[in-house]
Amino acid sequence: MNSVYMDNNATTALKKEALDAMLPYYTDIYGNASSKFYRVGRDAEQALYKLRESVAKSIGAEYVNEVYFTGSGCEADNWAIKGIAFANKKKGNHIITTKIEHHAILNACEYLEKKHGFEVTYLDVDEYGFVSPEAVEEAITDQTILISIMMANNEIGTVEPIKEIAEVAKKHKVIFHTDAVQAIGHIKVDVKELGVDMLSLSGHKFHGPKGVGALYIRNGVRIDNLIHGGGQERGKRAATENLAGIAGMAKALEIAVENLDKNMAHCKKMRDALIDGIKKNIPYCRLNGPEDEGRLCNNVNFSFQYVEGESILMMLDMKNVAASSGSACASGSLDPSHVLLAIGLPHEIAHGSLRLSVGEDTTQEEVDYVIEVLPPIIQRLREMSPLYEGVEK
Ligand SMILES: *Cc1c(COP(=O)(O)O)cnc(C)c1O
């Protein structure tokens, strides 16, 4: 079997149409979008407007100028957290988030706590990774200036009740941000319908290019700059715009939105085949995250007792299967995933976890292949494990 890519929550392959949309900005339309006195600059400026309009439409923003382009999902998240915190310092110093956010959110919050005197509440989640809107409401104080809760979790695929949480935030007049980086392309994302004030997205998670993202900021929300310099992005984010990247992202997003229902149905089918196959063929395993309702259509995450996640990955790699254990950012460290610990897994079980994330290009043959090669890998690793000795006998 040729290489089987089952790590679409880490990144996705660039779509041909997205690449094609990018190329003109590396050749003919090389102007700086801020150079208005000559043609190639104006061409770039006009193209940028059209691209912003396209992204705004794809996420249901009311106004084109509510979309701000960034250099990544991490930048959008950092900007949302620090920008709101610093702009609202006089109003209060309290931020609410969860224990299962991406490190872009968690580490930005920790920085504000340690270096700038903010207080952060990290909400617990239940055993499936769900945040309760009631818990959000209970955590709000008269000092609360920001609530940031992800739309879909990148490790275990839990889809949070964002609309309900947005209502709670609105009722208490607190700004609400959601990291929708994993949600785009896998669930309907409409900022108006969700009622969020800010939303982060990243091109490379939905078959666009890497190194480009966006932050939706509803008009009327006051936010400080993260990057100072020129007047780009309405003076809110300096740097000459990455037009090619933005074009690739806008195109990929357009296609993702257009094909959402079809892709969701396909991913869900592949996901469920994997889940069923693993449950049937491997004993002592546990599905992490929701069973079905409230689970991202493309995410599978299992813990296998008595084995190490990293060993599974190495043996899968020898079979040409690309997968992940914990999150890509965290691998290399020996700490178990903060998400798996937050849903209550003991350390030794959190260590033996495997994430398989499918995509629109995943085939039934690939799924069958993984279900064929995985059980012997787990069996072999268990036979080598001192913890496993005696369990089977
Ligand atoms: C990938 C990811 C990010 C970071 O996006 P980058 O563009 O890689 O910086 C942020 N949040 C979530 C939930 C992600 O999955």
The ligand as a Tripos MOL2 file, in Angstrom:
@<TRIPOS>MOLECULE
LIG
   15    15     1     0     0
SMALL
NO_CHARGES

@<TRIPOS>ATOM
      1 C1         -3.7210   23.7200   14.0200 C.3       1 LIG1
      2 C2         -4.4580   24.4340   15.0670 C.ar      1 LIG1
      3 C3         -4.0990   25.7330   15.4440 C.ar      1 LIG1
      4 C4         -2.8720   26.4140   14.8990 C.3       1 LIG1
      5 O1         -2.9550   26.7720   13.5420 O.3       1 LIG1
      6 P1         -1.5840   27.0560   12.7580 P.3       1 LIG1
      7 O2         -2.0270   27.6810   11.4880 O.co2     1 LIG1
      8 O3         -0.9320   25.7300   12.5670 O.co2     1 LIG1
      9 O4         -0.7760   27.9860   13.5910 O.co2     1 LIG1
     10 C5         -4.8590   26.3750   16.3930 C.ar      1 LIG1
     11 N1         -5.9290   25.7840   16.9460 N.ar      1 LIG1
     12 C6         -6.3200   24.5400   16.6110 C.ar      1 LIG1
     13 C7         -7.5300   23.9500   17.2490 C.3       1 LIG1
     14 C8         -5.5900   23.8170   15.6670 C.ar      1 LIG1
     15 O5         -5.9590   22.5810   15.3610 O.3       1 LIG1
@<TRIPOS>BOND
     1     1     2 1
     2     2     3 ar
     3     2    14 ar
     4     3     4 1
     5     3    10 ar
     6     4     5 1
     7     5     6 1
     8     6     7 2
     9     6     8 1
    10     6     9 1
    11    10    11 ar
    12    11    12 ar
    13    12    13 1
    14    12    14 ar
    15    14    15 1
@<TRIPOS>SUBSTRUCTURE
     1 LIG1         1 GROUP 0 **** ****
